[in-house]
Amino acid sequence: MSAGLSGQLFTAVNIGSVTIATSAIIVVTNTLYTLFRLSTKWTAFAMALIIAYLNVIFSSMPQWFDWILAFVNACLLFCSALGLNEIVVRSGKVQTKEPVQEGKFFKSWL
């Protein structure tokens, strides 16, 4: 095993970080849609990019490849937020057996 790998792909710390970032993307995206009717897909992706690149900016010693990986991380954050939002939307439809009403905070991004 190489010196740079800890033997674990996922730890409690990085799972927690992804959860917080994903939740922030969902809340900001749905709030901006509710207030200003901004496109949910583009807003969510912009938020994911901002979070991923801020992570690189505030890291102690960023390497050149960290800037490339930030884009990949942004894509992963976007997909996580999209998936979680869709799960919440779909679960609401199944429980009530009615389409999600327009006034609800969670709506499909697709």
Buried (B, 14 or more C-beta within 10 A) or exposed (E): EEEEEEEEEEEEEEEEEBEEBBEBBBEBBBEBBEEEEBEBEEBBBBBBBBBBBEBBEEEEEBEEEBEEBBEEBBBBBBBBBBEBBBEBBEEBEEEEEEEBEEEEEBBBBE
